[in-house]
């Protein structure tokens, strides 16, 4: 019995680690018992991250480990080693990228979960990978080991279907009626954007993935996948598989910070907000919808609670935001202490007078509190969230079966 992990077989030009892993599992010797595969998203800012920043792992049971290793050696040499060094041409993408560096690991026992927690929240070097019994390749060993060490306690499920066509530049065809139907099924989540009804199951860019439909249980993801595949307007599928995932787990977010706002800067065109605080500077992008709106409403002295990812440049990219207390946005004259009528100015430098009892007081102003646009936590709209982001609406909506 052991654990197999794989990562970094794709580039922006194409390829897909999930499809590669599926082919690897399908090609295993018959005597190998294959467990439920897992798809694990990792730290989004990793310097060598792949297109989807996902790694794969699975538990294997086999009486003859030596025979299994000989098979994996041959499979690696034929199918994986040739992928090393792949990058997207500049005509396809100008995004900075590192050449593909496939990595595969095999552990007889799952390593300590602390490696996963490190890899999902910060940069990890290949030298820190827990020593496996067998290893192949380069930097992909980081994600492969992290996927193996994931404890899998907070999990969702994703059923992925791969296209029959080899031309990944062709537009995908997914039956929109069927997609609308599964959106109402119990346990099917994050499949459509409630704001505009647009589907969220198809990846962007060049990929053999046709769709990935997510659920809070294995059964929900599997049923939704079968429904989409048999729909009349969905293109043919080469293969499909259900993965246990850390998507929507929120594992990437550290503790909530409570900060005091010093200043807010807003980009004049894009409306991105930079919130300078007594801690890190917060970045709330325009695509963040209510998060961006609330960030732009803030002013000096407001106290906020925030959760997000610390970027290598030192800024905190906001994923959740809440106002705890706020400064007055306007000022008005105080009320008369005797009759509670608002005082009026007698003129410049002449103080205030009560219209009712005619009593006079020195000139003064009091702040007018204006409620923030949102009273509770806010998060980006569904199509602007990270794969790892856990929806505020369902903190306990997960399944491990």
Steps between C-alpha positions, in 0.01 A plus 500: 500500500626849418425847365581633153516874419547693173530866401626752242436321171325790324581846364298798379529349153293199602512168674323409820629327811156355579479339153855370532424357843183335373698333222762388752234343725327332206832347395589349838531120526170328575618370836540857631200621701446871433341723766308824451731750327548841656546840334672755723533873424803670651636848575384721210815718502753216466774606259487174306124448512335318213198632312244374751742464791358155579683182595373140501537203731346159567532209740612174336483147637723237346667182627799534265647848554811423294288416195300819550819708513629341179171589333516860627863533387402399147189718497701798620766458231244464220227748594624750758869566458447636143275776643792664681572854383167573329394867490241701310621699198484877538226503235274311741580669830730771629449392863831429675539126527745231599566200278301190593692289749300178554545327832366175642539351848411175673465463878428181687333712767341842461746767625417748775219739403710802601662489158160550340421796727829660408451444125144640498598821682851595391791441264661156535837388368552154353772435758235500777293218347465206745723216381296249297586136443509569126516828308517611139563838336530856624300778663170319455599290799394794720135489396501122476616466862254768616210315337604180677538671838161678480291371795178519297278596792336807343422388147275542200481287187554573132406280206723584205422401141765518225435580135522249219643755260876554502457857372462694824465830313146402394218657700353267761143381463312443827121472509383818672156357578655204681732737683201700619332181619787376715539845655187431704604154615572439866874482561606652165689825566691775322376399155328824392540869581173611665550858377485424128427127471834434332661160541806455720586141410716553190865603531652791313785458258645196328415187694363154423250547784144539373351580839542449871181489704525534878298358786495463875496122461641239264149397397392856412807567284470162325129537424543854365789388280298215349207734436719751314675231296177341370339836413439542126700820458809389693792389283640149530718414800814287492506419873381629837585454866389631842767659721494584869627858528598777740311751286271730699681392816646840587819320603716764334385780733681562830337673797275805462679834553348800680649821357451877517472687171744784432420591139318363193630543145281412202626446147338772285407262218488140625364588849740264676531610864819511706417532869796612711470382860701460819595159359539391137357700209184332375421451131134467397464458125207638303396146410440441872159670481376563856850457645625779275196720572547467874875562474441822305246617763756477781677803641763582759420374848265220398569160659461196278530121510659345193606162367719458196829383356828678559660563162879474462507880454365543856142597412202302624256396227157524661260205480271590791434839656287639783475841670517476880475872578511815291557872521226755431460591132335842561448759774202693636417735789439337840163478678399735782569327832168627643241449225680276249446742212783542253702818566539768234800718421476867600754595237873481461669495841173563688429148625178297489143564622208268567195597286270384782641618834741760353792374713845560355810278481845529341536407133525119451442211257421134562564207268220331307555124478413360158447125479742305279354355177524149649441407863667158501783319323518536123679286241561528123231379257516130420685534169774713661584270791795269528446125475597477868263773618233374737159665446378694801157340462608145575780472750398146602367373168749224425511124480770240538295217345 
